[in-house]
Amino acid sequence: MKIHKIIHGGCLSGHRTYILSGMGILSAVASYLVGDTDLFITMQSVFTLGGIYFLRKSGETKRKSYAKNTGKISKPRR
């Protein structure tokens, strides 16, 4: 049972995009602080990876709101 959980991501399954975005932002900031890149390239990377994060987040909120409204029409109870 533990191998199955490990293969499918365990407790972090479904959070891969957030982890990769966060690590990318940290990497961009660290490369700026070390002196490998300039401020323009760092900000470009941060905004790109932040956009990926928020695109994923907005898709999840839309899926949750659509799940609540299944489209079934039910008669009101009296």
Residue pairs with C-beta under 8 A, 6 or more apart in sequence:
9 16
12 19
17 52
17 53
17 56
18 53
18 56
21 49
21 50
21 52
21 53
21 56
22 53
24 45
24 49
25 45
25 46
25 49
25 50
28 37
28 41
28 42
28 45
28 46
28 49
29 42
29 46
31 37
31 42
32 38
32 39
32 41
32 42
37 45
